[in-house]
Amino acid sequence: MKGMGQSKLIYSFRARLLLIFALLLVTTLGVQYQLNEWERQRVARIIEEQEQALAAGFSLAIESLSSPERLADLSKKKRATFLEREADRLINILIVDDVGAIPDRLDPEDRVTDSLDPKYNPQQQPDGSFHYFKLGEVPLPPIIEAEQNPTGAGNGATDLLSAYVRPTEAGKPRAFPFPVLTDQGRSYIIIILGSASASYAPSPWRVIRPLLPTLAILLLATLVAALLVWRFTRPIRELSQAAKRIAAGDFDFQVPAANRRDEMGELAAVFNEMIAGLRRMRQLEVELHQAERSAVIGRLASAIAHEIRNPLNYINLTLDHLRTQFNPTEPEKRAVFERLTKQVKDEVARANARITELLSYSRPSRLKLRPLALRPIIEDVLRTVEVQAAENGIAIHLEEQTASPQVLGDAESLRSLFSNLIINGLQAMDGHGGELTIAIAPAEDGRVRVLVKDTGQGIPPEDLPHLFEPYFSTKETGTGLGLAIVKKAVEDHGGTIQVESRVGQGTTFTVTLPAASDAAHRRDAEP
């Protein structure tokens, strides 16, 4: 039971839906984690590059403060050092004296005493004095102010770290000021860095890239959800169509979704069971209706037989008396008298036969079953119709290539069965001649198959579904009970009957009856 519960959980639509969304969540988190890791590595590389540039610039500036040489001259001497590696990132270095209106603080009035870019260096005037550029006259990127060392003197490592903690966006141009105390007072070293290298710099693609996995996962989730909804709603559509067919009275189908193992499969299986129950109920209703109809017909037939057969018997006896007592002596009158009395007796016999057919169909079957060979029964029936067949130019062929097994049947019921089929075939060719073939052969499933084939006019396709219905007849003088009696006799023996017909080519009835050994075996197997 535990294994069945786990299997049911695996195939549950809800469980699979939750599993898919869990996988999508894990995938989203994994992709976002990887993107964040790539971004962290990119920022780390930018920071490393920035630290190296700051260290190179700070080292050059400190050396400039203790040397009479300018920054530009010193940088040319140090091109062979690591400064050269950071030349692209290091845009400029300014050494600024704190002479502005705001002491101990950078302000636009502070003067530039040295610059890596020579055009901002002090310019000597004709009178021998020097013109200093003010800090406000030098274009600067956003300044990232470094916290001052508590001692009042700048510390390269500390200032560098505090300067990095402040950035708002890595890789952008910026300026880092570092306060330094010298013999002439407070100065500032301002290191100006340009943008990070192209591989590290922000770009529209770097802005969009983190959104692409989310978009892809959303699209994937939408696709999966659409597939799940389509797969889940398809059985609902099939159930809706099935409900319409049931409402129209069609019970001969099954909903194909019953082979699924989820909730919709269970619903479809229950729906199919309901269809099967309704189909059985309708069959029972039809059988009940037929039973009620047969009971009414039986009572009516018994009353009719009682009321009609007595006058028929009296008429028949009176005709016999007339033929013996009042037969004319003149040959001509005697011939006319014999012909007329014979016709009356034939009509009486025909009426009596119709009453017998009606009683045979309406009364419950009381079969005396015993093993029987079908060939002698059919030969006995053929002897009663051979004169009629010869008069109408109909050739009769009885075929049995191999000995067929016996059937468990009632001799009189089987004789009536094949008599009706053979007479029906002869009437189909009445006045036109033709061939009537009766073939007996063992069937593949151990049963016995009898084919009654005529070359008559055939049966229209629209009449075939009603052929075995009581009182349905295509003949003006027929009662419509002959083939109904045939079908009833076949079913009473546990057999089947089928008909194939083409207009203008003839009709073939196929009767399949269980063999005596098979019928006995099935009877013994019944509880």
C-alpha positions as a Python dict, from the first residue, in 0.01 Angstrom:
ca = {
    (1, 'M'): (0, 0, 0),
    (2, 'K'): (290, 233, 75),
    (3, 'G'): (441, 170, -270),
    (4, 'M'): (104, 233, -436),
    (5, 'G'): (74, 563, -246),
    (6, 'Q'): (420, 672, -359),
    (7, 'S'): (346, 574, -720),
    (8, 'K'): (20, 767, -709),
    (9, 'L'): (206, 1068, -569),
    (10, 'I'): (464, 1053, -850),
    (11, 'Y'): (196, 1056, -1121),
    (12, 'S'): (-15, 1320, -946),
    (13, 'F'): (-66, 1634, -1153),
    (14, 'R'): (-23, 1852, -846),
    (15, 'A'): (300, 1679, -745),
    (16, 'R'): (447, 1715, -1093),
    (17, 'L'): (342, 2081, -1107),
    (18, 'L'): (509, 2151, -772),
    (19, 'L'): (819, 1961, -884),
    (20, 'I'): (846, 2163, -1205),
    (21, 'F'): (812, 2495, -1023),
    (22, 'A'): (1067, 2379, -764),
    (23, 'L'): (1310, 2299, -1047),
    (24, 'L'): (1243, 2640, -1202),
    (25, 'L'): (1311, 2807, -865),
    (26, 'V'): (1637, 2616, -817),
    (27, 'T'): (1741, 2698, -1174),
    (28, 'T'): (1665, 3068, -1120),
    (29, 'L'): (1863, 3080, -797),
    (30, 'G'): (2154, 2894, -958),
    (31, 'V'): (2166, 3126, -1260),
    (32, 'Q'): (2140, 3437, -1042),
    (33, 'Y'): (2413, 3307, -814),
    (34, 'Q'): (2644, 3246, -1111),
    (35, 'L'): (2574, 3594, -1252),
    (36, 'N'): (2641, 3750, -913),
    (37, 'E'): (2967, 3555, -890),
    (38, 'W'): (3075, 3683, -1232),
    (39, 'E'): (2986, 4038, -1130),
    (40, 'R'): (3178, 4000, -802),
    (41, 'Q'): (3485, 3882, -994),
    (42, 'R'): (3452, 4176, -1234),
    (43, 'V'): (3433, 4427, -948),
    (44, 'A'): (3727, 4255, -776),
    (45, 'R'): (3936, 4295, -1090),
    (46, 'I'): (3836, 4663, -1115),
    (47, 'I'): (3930, 4715, -750),
    (48, 'E'): (4261, 4540, -801),
    (49, 'E'): (4337, 4759, -1103),
    (50, 'Q'): (4231, 5069, -911),
    (51, 'E'): (4446, 4979, -610),
    (52, 'Q'): (4750, 4925, -832),
    (53, 'A'): (4694, 5260, -1006),
    (54, 'L'): (4648, 5440, -672),
    (55, 'A'): (4958, 5276, -530),
    (56, 'A'): (5163, 5374, -836),
    (57, 'G'): (5033, 5732, -832),
    (58, 'F'): (5078, 5774, -457),
    (59, 'S'): (5433, 5641, -473),
    (60, 'L'): (5519, 5881, -756),
    (61, 'A'): (5365, 6176, -571),
    (62, 'I'): (5552, 6105, -245),
    (63, 'E'): (5877, 6085, -439),
    (64, 'S'): (5794, 6417, -608),
    (65, 'L'): (5743, 6590, -269),
    (66, 'S'): (6093, 6494, -162),
    (67, 'S'): (6254, 6571, -497),
    (68, 'P'): (6302, 6896, -695),
    (69, 'E'): (6195, 6718, -1011),
    (70, 'R'): (5848, 6749, -1154),
    (71, 'L'): (5598, 6462, -1169),
    (72, 'A'): (5616, 6455, -1549),
    (73, 'D'): (5993, 6410, -1538),
    (74, 'L'): (5977, 6148, -1269),
    (75, 'S'): (5709, 5952, -1458),
    (76, 'K'): (5931, 5940, -1765),
    (77, 'K'): (6208, 5786, -1560),
    (78, 'K'): (5972, 5527, -1410),
    (79, 'R'): (5811, 5405, -1732),
    (80, 'A'): (5999, 5078, -1686),
    (81, 'T'): (5831, 5017, -1349),
    (82, 'F'): (5478, 4911, -1266),
    (83, 'L'): (5364, 5272, -1329),
    (84, 'E'): (5377, 5200, -1700),
    (85, 'R'): (5126, 4918, -1655),
    (86, 'E'): (4882, 5161, -1496),
    (87, 'A'): (4940, 5448, -1742),
    (88, 'D'): (4602, 5396, -1911),
    (89, 'R'): (4410, 5411, -1583),
    (90, 'L'): (4619, 5685, -1418),
    (91, 'I'): (4505, 6006, -1589),
    (92, 'N'): (4675, 6270, -1375),
    (93, 'I'): (4838, 6340, -1040),
    (94, 'L'): (4806, 6680, -872),
    (95, 'I'): (5000, 6813, -577),
    (96, 'V'): (4798, 7094, -420),
    (97, 'D'): (4903, 7333, -140),
    (98, 'D'): (4633, 7414, 115),
    (99, 'V'): (4628, 7792, 77),
    (100, 'G'): (4258, 7841, 21),
    (101, 'A'): (4005, 8018, 235),
    (102, 'I'): (3906, 7697, 413),
    (103, 'P'): (4203, 7563, 613),
    (104, 'D'): (4268, 7190, 634),
    (105, 'R'): (4018, 7128, 361),
    (106, 'L'): (4033, 7117, -16),
    (107, 'D'): (3875, 7416, -179),
    (108, 'P'): (3883, 7569, -530),
    (109, 'E'): (4136, 7837, -423),
    (110, 'D'): (4408, 7589, -335),
    (111, 'R'): (4696, 7607, -579),
    (112, 'V'): (4841, 7334, -793),
    (113, 'T'): (5218, 7311, -739),
    (114, 'D'): (5283, 7007, -955),
    (115, 'S'): (5094, 6800, -1211),
    (116, 'L'): (5156, 6487, -1414),
    (117, 'D'): (5002, 6685, -1699),
    (118, 'P'): (5258, 6966, -1767),
    (119, 'K'): (4999, 7218, -1876),
    (120, 'Y'): (4880, 7257, -1514),
    (121, 'N'): (5231, 7311, -1376),
    (122, 'P'): (5328, 7661, -1244),
    (123, 'Q'): (5412, 7895, -1533),
    (124, 'Q'): (5705, 8139, -1491),
    (125, 'Q'): (5614, 8499, -1576),
    (126, 'P'): (5845, 8756, -1753),
    (127, 'D'): (5912, 8922, -1419),
    (128, 'G'): (6044, 8594, -1277),
    (129, 'S'): (5736, 8515, -1067),
    (130, 'F'): (5524, 8198, -1109),
    (131, 'H'): (5160, 8168, -1203),
    (132, 'Y'): (4986, 7882, -1020),
    (133, 'F'): (4670, 7715, -1142),
    (134, 'K'): (4393, 7703, -887),
    (135, 'L'): (4234, 7371, -811),
    (136, 'G'): (3900, 7508, -935),
    (137, 'E'): (4058, 7563, -1278),
    (138, 'V'): (4152, 7198, -1324),
    (139, 'P'): (3872, 6976, -1458),
    (140, 'L'): (3822, 6695, -1211),
    (141, 'P'): (3592, 6392, -1202),
    (142, 'P'): (3385, 6333, -886),
    (143, 'I'): (3616, 6354, -581),
    (144, 'I'): (3609, 6064, -340),
    (145, 'E'): (3730, 6213, -16),
    (146, 'A'): (3948, 5989, 199),
    (147, 'E'): (3921, 5994, 576),
    (148, 'Q'): (4220, 6159, 741),
    (149, 'N'): (4457, 5969, 957),
    (150, 'P'): (4405, 6054, 1326),
    (151, 'T'): (4763, 6171, 1343),
    (152, 'G'): (4697, 6429, 1079),
    (153, 'A'): (4932, 6265, 833),
    (154, 'G'): (4812, 6069, 538),
    (155, 'N'): (4864, 5696, 538),
    (156, 'G'): (4866, 5549, 191),
    (157, 'A'): (4714, 5212, 273),
    (158, 'T'): (4454, 5351, 513),
    (159, 'D'): (4352, 5633, 278),
    (160, 'L'): (4342, 5393, -15),
    (161, 'L'): (4110, 5156, 169),
    (162, 'S'): (3882, 5433, 294),
    (163, 'A'): (3876, 5585, -53),
    (164, 'Y'): (3759, 5255, -199),
    (165, 'V'): (3487, 5210, 65),
    (166, 'R'): (3320, 5527, -59),
    (167, 'P'): (3275, 5461, -435),
    (168, 'T'): (2923, 5458, -565),
    (169, 'E'): (3002, 5276, -890),
    (170, 'A'): (3314, 5078, -969),
    (171, 'G'): (3505, 5154, -1287),
    (172, 'K'): (3396, 5519, -1334),
    (173, 'P'): (3643, 5813, -1353),
    (174, 'R'): (3711, 5961, -1009),
    (175, 'A'): (3965, 6159, -807),
    (176, 'F'): (4116, 6048, -475),
    (177, 'P'): (4264, 6324, -249),
    (178, 'F'): (4520, 6230, 19),
    (179, 'P'): (4628, 6494, 280),
    (180, 'V'): (5003, 6509, 351),
    (181, 'L'): (5193, 6724, 607),
    (182, 'T'): (5522, 6867, 481),
    (183, 'D'): (5772, 7122, 608),
    (184, 'Q'): (5586, 7394, 412),
    (185, 'G'): (5249, 7293, 564),
    (186, 'R'): (4954, 7078, 456),
    (187, 'S'): (4944, 6958, 96),
    (188, 'Y'): (4716, 6723, -91),
    (189, 'I'): (4799, 6453, -338),
    (190, 'I'): (4507, 6413, -579),
    (191, 'I'): (4520, 6103, -794),
    (192, 'I'): (4282, 6109, -1091),
    (193, 'L'): (4180, 5775, -1234),
    (194, 'G'): (4003, 5721, -1564),
    (195, 'S'): (3745, 5458, -1654),
    (196, 'A'): (3823, 5095, -1607),
    (197, 'S'): (3932, 4894, -1911),
    (198, 'A'): (3668, 4809, -2172),
    (199, 'S'): (3642, 4451, -2051),
    (200, 'Y'): (3558, 4570, -1699),
    (201, 'A'): (3363, 4886, -1773),
    (202, 'P'): (2985, 4884, -1739),
    (203, 'S'): (2794, 4854, -2067),
    (204, 'P'): (2430, 4819, -2174),
    (205, 'W'): (2493, 4449, -2221),
    (206, 'R'): (2611, 4421, -1857),
    (207, 'V'): (2292, 4595, -1749),
    (208, 'I'): (2069, 4373, -1961),
    (209, 'R'): (2253, 4045, -1904),
    (210, 'P'): (2124, 3984, -1548),
    (211, 'L'): (1770, 4027, -1680),
    (212, 'L'): (1806, 3773, -1961),
    (213, 'P'): (1816, 3461, -1741),
    (214, 'T'): (1513, 3584, -1552),
    (215, 'L'): (1336, 3646, -1883),
    (216, 'A'): (1441, 3305, -2014),
    (217, 'I'): (1319, 3133, -1698),
    (218, 'L'): (990, 3325, -1713),
    (219, 'L'): (947, 3218, -2076),
    (220, 'L'): (1034, 2860, -1984),
    (221, 'A'): (790, 2871, -1695),
    (222, 'T'): (522, 3011, -1924),
    (223, 'L'): (589, 2738, -2182),
    (224, 'V'): (584, 2463, -1921),
    (225, 'A'): (269, 2605, -1765),
    (226, 'A'): (106, 2623, -2109),
    (227, 'L'): (200, 2261, -2180),
    (228, 'L'): (68, 2151, -1842),
    (229, 'V'): (-254, 2345, -1889),
    (230, 'W'): (-297, 2204, -2241),
    (231, 'R'): (-226, 1850, -2119),
    (232, 'F'): (-457, 1896, -1822),
    (233, 'T'): (-742, 2059, -2016),
    (234, 'R'): (-738, 1814, -2310),
    (235, 'P'): (-905, 1538, -2101),
    (236, 'I'): (-1155, 1796, -1980),
    (237, 'R'): (-1243, 1873, -2343),
    (238, 'E'): (-1271, 1499, -2413),
    (239, 'L'): (-1499, 1458, -2109),
    (240, 'S'): (-1710, 1750, -2231),
    (241, 'Q'): (-1746, 1591, -2575),
    (242, 'A'): (-1822, 1257, -2411),
    (243, 'A'): (-2096, 1418, -2202),
    (244, 'K'): (-2253, 1558, -2520),
    (245, 'R'): (-2244, 1213, -2684),
    (246, 'I'): (-2405, 1059, -2377),
    (247, 'A'): (-2673, 1328, -2383),
    (248, 'A'): (-2736, 1230, -2747),
    (249, 'G'): (-2783, 866, -2643),
    (250, 'D'): (-2446, 731, -2762),
    (251, 'F'): (-2292, 488, -2510),
    (252, 'D'): (-2069, 285, -2747),
    (253, 'F'): (-1738, 462, -2678),
    (254, 'Q'): (-1479, 525, -2409),
    (255, 'V'): (-1286, 835, -2305),
    (256, 'P'): (-922, 780, -2413),
    (257, 'A'): (-775, 972, -2117),
    (258, 'A'): (-835, 675, -1885),
    (259, 'N'): (-480, 549, -1951),
    (260, 'R'): (-333, 852, -1771),
    (261, 'R'): (-206, 803, -1416),
    (262, 'D'): (-297, 1142, -1272),
    (263, 'E'): (-623, 1279, -1136),
    (264, 'M'): (-769, 1329, -1483),
    (265, 'G'): (-697, 964, -1563),
    (266, 'E'): (-888, 858, -1252),
    (267, 'L'): (-1177, 1085, -1349),
    (268, 'A'): (-1180, 945, -1704),
    (269, 'A'): (-1174, 587, -1571),
    (270, 'V'): (-1472, 661, -1347),
    (271, 'F'): (-1644, 829, -1642),
    (272, 'N'): (-1588, 518, -1856),
    (273, 'E'): (-1734, 303, -1579),
    (274, 'M'): (-2038, 530, -1577),
    (275, 'I'): (-2070, 495, -1957),
    (276, 'A'): (-2049, 116, -1926),
    (277, 'G'): (-2315, 124, -1653),
    (278, 'L'): (-2543, 339, -1866),
    (279, 'R'): (-2483, 107, -2163),
    (280, 'R'): (-2579, -196, -1955),
    (281, 'M'): (-2879, -11, -1817),
    (282, 'R'): (-2997, 76, -2167),
    (283, 'Q'): (-2953, -286, -2277),
    (284, 'L'): (-3156, -397, -1977),
    (285, 'E'): (-3424, -141, -2061),
    (286, 'V'): (-3436, -268, -2421),
    (287, 'E'): (-3454, -627, -2301),
    (288, 'L'): (-3721, -537, -2047),
    (289, 'H'): (-3918, -353, -2314),
    (290, 'Q'): (-3888, -651, -2546),
    (291, 'A'): (-3987, -887, -2266),
    (292, 'E'): (-4291, -676, -2183),
    (293, 'R'): (-4376, -652, -2551),
    (294, 'S'): (-4328, -1026, -2594),
    (295, 'A'): (-4548, -1095, -2292),
    (296, 'V'): (-4824, -878, -2434),
    (297, 'I'): (-4782, -1036, -2775),
    (298, 'G'): (-4781, -1382, -2615),
    (299, 'R'): (-5108, -1322, -2437),
    (300, 'L'): (-5258, -1169, -2749),
    (301, 'A'): (-5122, -1451, -2964),
    (302, 'S'): (-5268, -1715, -2736),
    (303, 'A'): (-5608, -1547, -2750),
    (304, 'I'): (-5591, -1510, -3128),
    (305, 'A'): (-5476, -1870, -3172),
    (306, 'H'): (-5766, -1993, -2961),
    (307, 'E'): (-6020, -1779, -3144),
    (308, 'I'): (-5888, -1846, -3496),
    (309, 'R'): (-5761, -2202, -3488),
    (310, 'N'): (-6097, -2348, -3390),
    (311, 'P'): (-6274, -2206, -3700),
    (312, 'L'): (-5973, -2304, -3914),
    (313, 'N'): (-5990, -2662, -3791),
    (314, 'Y'): (-6364, -2670, -3857),
    (315, 'I'): (-6307, -2531, -4208),
    (316, 'N'): (-6035, -2788, -4271),
    (317, 'L'): (-6251, -3079, -4153),
    (318, 'T'): (-6548, -2952, -4355),
    (319, 'L'): (-6332, -2936, -4669),
    (320, 'D'): (-6225, -3298, -4617),
    (321, 'H'): (-6590, -3399, -4573),
    (322, 'L'): (-6692, -3212, -4886),
    (323, 'R'): (-6415, -3377, -5090),
    (324, 'T'): (-6526, -3724, -4987),
    (325, 'Q'): (-6906, -3686, -4988),
    (326, 'F'): (-6982, -3423, -5250),
    (327, 'N'): (-6711, -3470, -5509),
    (328, 'P'): (-6873, -3434, -5856),
    (329, 'T'): (-6869, -3734, -6089),
    (330, 'E'): (-6805, -3536, -6406),
    (331, 'P'): (-6430, -3503, -6472),
    (332, 'E'): (-6438, -3134, -6552),
    (333, 'K'): (-6641, -3038, -6246),
    (334, 'R'): (-6433, -3273, -6031),
    (335, 'A'): (-6111, -3098, -6142),
    (336, 'V'): (-6251, -2756, -6065),
    (337, 'F'): (-6384, -2881, -5730),
    (338, 'E'): (-6048, -3036, -5637),
    (339, 'R'): (-5859, -2719, -5736),
    (340, 'L'): (-6084, -2490, -5535),
    (341, 'T'): (-6088, -2707, -5223),
    (342, 'K'): (-5711, -2745, -5242),
    (343, 'Q'): (-5666, -2369, -5263),
    (344, 'V'): (-5890, -2321, -4959),
    (345, 'K'): (-5695, -2586, -4764),
    (346, 'D'): (-5367, -2420, -4864),
    (347, 'E'): (-5490, -2084, -4737),
    (348, 'V'): (-5607, -2248, -4414),
    (349, 'A'): (-5261, -2408, -4376),
    (350, 'R'): (-5092, -2074, -4447),
    (351, 'A'): (-5304, -1898, -4183),
    (352, 'N'): (-5229, -2179, -3938),
    (353, 'A'): (-4855, -2146, -4013),
    (354, 'R'): (-4865, -1773, -3940),
    (355, 'I'): (-5033, -1843, -3607),
    (356, 'T'): (-4766, -2099, -3530),
    (357, 'E'): (-4494, -1845, -3609),
    (358, 'L'): (-4657, -1591, -3380),
    (359, 'L'): (-4680, -1843, -3097),
    (360, 'S'): (-4323, -1959, -3154),
    (361, 'Y'): (-4187, -1606, -3118),
    (362, 'S'): (-4402, -1497, -2824),
    (363, 'R'): (-4373, -1804, -2604),
    (364, 'P'): (-4067, -1865, -2383),
    (365, 'S'): (-3827, -2118, -2528),
    (366, 'R'): (-3836, -2470, -2387),
    (367, 'L'): (-3540, -2629, -2558),
    (368, 'K'): (-3447, -2994, -2527),
    (369, 'L'): (-3073, -2968, -2580),
    (370, 'R'): (-2868, -3265, -2694),
    (371, 'P'): (-2568, -3317, -2926),
    (372, 'L'): (-2684, -3292, -3286),
    (373, 'A'): (-2524, -3297, -3631),
    (374, 'L'): (-2644, -3006, -3842),
    (375, 'R'): (-2624, -3174, -4183),
    (376, 'P'): (-2917, -3418, -4132),
    (377, 'I'): (-3136, -3135, -4000),
    (378, 'I'): (-3060, -2914, -4299),
    (379, 'E'): (-3111, -3206, -4544),
    (380, 'D'): (-3453, -3266, -4384),
    (381, 'V'): (-3545, -2901, -4440),
    (382, 'L'): (-3423, -2911, -4801),
    (383, 'R'): (-3646, -3209, -4880),
    (384, 'T'): (-3953, -3001, -4792),
    (385, 'V'): (-3858, -2721, -5035),
    (386, 'E'): (-3691, -2906, -5321),
    (387, 'V'): (-4013, -2921, -5525),
    (388, 'Q'): (-4071, -2547, -5483),
    (389, 'A'): (-3707, -2477, -5576),
    (390, 'A'): (-3728, -2692, -5888),
    (391, 'E'): (-4048, -2522, -6003),
    (392, 'N'): (-3878, -2180, -5975),
    (393, 'G'): (-3554, -2286, -6145),
    (394, 'I'): (-3341, -2257, -5828),
    (395, 'A'): (-3040, -2486, -5783),
    (396, 'I'): (-2965, -2585, -5422),
    (397, 'H'): (-2612, -2683, -5311),
    (398, 'L'): (-2527, -2830, -4970),
    (399, 'E'): (-2152, -2816, -4898),
    (400, 'E'): (-1950, -2965, -4613),
    (401, 'Q'): (-1583, -3013, -4697),
    (402, 'T'): (-1481, -3159, -4360),
    (403, 'A'): (-1683, -3320, -4087),
    (404, 'S'): (-1805, -3048, -3852),
    (405, 'P'): (-1843, -3106, -3477),
    (406, 'Q'): (-2187, -3159, -3332),
    (407, 'V'): (-2375, -2875, -3168),
    (408, 'L'): (-2572, -2877, -2845),
    (409, 'G'): (-2919, -2785, -2965),
    (410, 'D'): (-3290, -2854, -2992),
    (411, 'A'): (-3381, -3036, -3314),
    (412, 'E'): (-3718, -2864, -3368),
    (413, 'S'): (-3580, -2517, -3293),
    (414, 'L'): (-3285, -2569, -3530),
    (415, 'R'): (-3514, -2707, -3798),
    (416, 'S'): (-3734, -2396, -3768),
    (417, 'L'): (-3421, -2175, -3775),
    (418, 'F'): (-3279, -2316, -4101),
    (419, 'S'): (-3625, -2358, -4254),
    (420, 'N'): (-3689, -1985, -4219),
    (421, 'L'): (-3346, -1894, -4361),
    (422, 'I'): (-3381, -2130, -4659),
    (423, 'I'): (-3739, -2025, -4737),
    (424, 'N'): (-3632, -1661, -4707),
    (425, 'G'): (-3353, -1726, -4960),
    (426, 'L'): (-3591, -1901, -5202),
    (427, 'Q'): (-3841, -1616, -5177),
    (428, 'A'): (-3561, -1368, -5255),
    (429, 'M'): (-3514, -1545, -5591),
    (430, 'D'): (-3883, -1627, -5653),
    (431, 'G'): (-3960, -1615, -6025),
    (432, 'H'): (-3601, -1525, -6123),
    (433, 'G'): (-3411, -1850, -6074),
    (434, 'G'): (-3066, -1862, -5922),
    (435, 'E'): (-2863, -2060, -5672),
    (436, 'L'): (-2901, -2127, -5303),
    (437, 'T'): (-2585, -2249, -5126),
    (438, 'I'): (-2570, -2388, -4775),
    (439, 'A'): (-2214, -2440, -4646),
    (440, 'I'): (-2129, -2611, -4316),
    (441, 'A'): (-1777, -2575, -4179),
    (442, 'P'): (-1595, -2569, -3846),
    (443, 'A'): (-1502, -2216, -3732),
    (444, 'E'): (-1156, -2115, -3614),
    (445, 'D'): (-1269, -2081, -3251),
    (446, 'G'): (-1401, -2440, -3236),
    (447, 'R'): (-1759, -2346, -3322),
    (448, 'V'): (-1969, -2449, -3620),
    (449, 'R'): (-2046, -2200, -3894),
    (450, 'V'): (-2334, -2231, -4143),
    (451, 'L'): (-2359, -1998, -4444),
    (452, 'V'): (-2691, -1961, -4629),
    (453, 'K'): (-2619, -1770, -4951),
    (454, 'D'): (-2864, -1677, -5224),
    (455, 'T'): (-2827, -1493, -5554),
    (456, 'G'): (-3145, -1294, -5512),
    (457, 'Q'): (-3221, -926, -5536),
    (458, 'G'): (-3037, -835, -5215),
    (459, 'I'): (-3143, -610, -4928),
    (460, 'P'): (-3115, -229, -4937),
    (461, 'P'): (-2855, -93, -4689),
    (462, 'E'): (-3115, 112, -4503),
    (463, 'D'): (-3314, -206, -4424),
    (464, 'L'): (-3023, -411, -4286),
    (465, 'P'): (-3028, -262, -3931),
    (466, 'H'): (-3399, -352, -3897),
    (467, 'L'): (-3383, -695, -4055),
    (468, 'F'): (-3421, -896, -3732),
    (469, 'E'): (-3678, -670, -3571),
    (470, 'P'): (-4021, -827, -3509),
    (471, 'Y'): (-4290, -740, -3763),
    (472, 'F'): (-4042, -574, -3999),
    (473, 'S'): (-4085, -708, -4352),
    (474, 'T'): (-4008, -591, -4705),
    (475, 'K'): (-4275, -826, -4844),
    (476, 'E'): (-4634, -720, -4880),
    (477, 'T'): (-4767, -1052, -4748),
    (478, 'G'): (-4498, -1116, -4483),
    (479, 'T'): (-4556, -1100, -4110),
    (480, 'G'): (-4200, -994, -4031),
    (481, 'L'): (-4153, -1274, -3777),
    (482, 'G'): (-3944, -1521, -3977),
    (483, 'L'): (-3603, -1362, -3923),
    (484, 'A'): (-3699, -1251, -3572),
    (485, 'I'): (-3766, -1617, -3491),
    (486, 'V'): (-3431, -1708, -3647),
    (487, 'K'): (-3244, -1456, -3432),
    (488, 'K'): (-3426, -1572, -3119),
    (489, 'A'): (-3343, -1936, -3191),
    (490, 'V'): (-2975, -1854, -3255),
    (491, 'E'): (-2947, -1657, -2930),
    (492, 'D'): (-3126, -1934, -2737),
    (493, 'H'): (-2849, -2168, -2852),
    (494, 'G'): (-2576, -1923, -2751),
    (495, 'G'): (-2479, -1842, -3110),
    (496, 'T'): (-2456, -1540, -3335),
    (497, 'I'): (-2599, -1445, -3673),
    (498, 'Q'): (-2467, -1194, -3925),
    (499, 'V'): (-2594, -1078, -4262),
    (500, 'E'): (-2417, -934, -4566),
    (501, 'S'): (-2608, -817, -4869),
    (502, 'R'): (-2563, -622, -5189),
    (503, 'V'): (-2852, -507, -5399),
    (504, 'G'): (-2865, -709, -5720),
    (505, 'Q'): (-2601, -961, -5604),
    (506, 'G'): (-2763, -1155, -5323),
    (507, 'T'): (-2756, -1205, -4948),
    (508, 'T'): (-2549, -1422, -4714),
    (509, 'F'): (-2658, -1518, -4362),
    (510, 'T'): (-2382, -1655, -4136),
    (511, 'V'): (-2496, -1856, -3833),
    (512, 'T'): (-2230, -1952, -3577),
    (513, 'L'): (-2326, -2206, -3309),
    (514, 'P'): (-2114, -2338, -3021),
    (515, 'A'): (-1996, -2696, -3056),
    (516, 'A'): (-2141, -2953, -2817),
    (517, 'S'): (-1812, -3001, -2630),
    (518, 'D'): (-1757, -2625, -2594),
    (519, 'A'): (-2116, -2565, -2480),
    (520, 'A'): (-2091, -2846, -2224),
    (521, 'H'): (-1763, -2707, -2095),
    (522, 'R'): (-1909, -2358, -2054),
    (523, 'R'): (-2218, -2501, -1881),
    (524, 'D'): (-2002, -2699, -1634),
    (525, 'A'): (-1793, -2387, -1564),
    (526, 'E'): (-2097, -2182, -1463),
    (527, 'P'): (-2137, -2147, -1084),
}
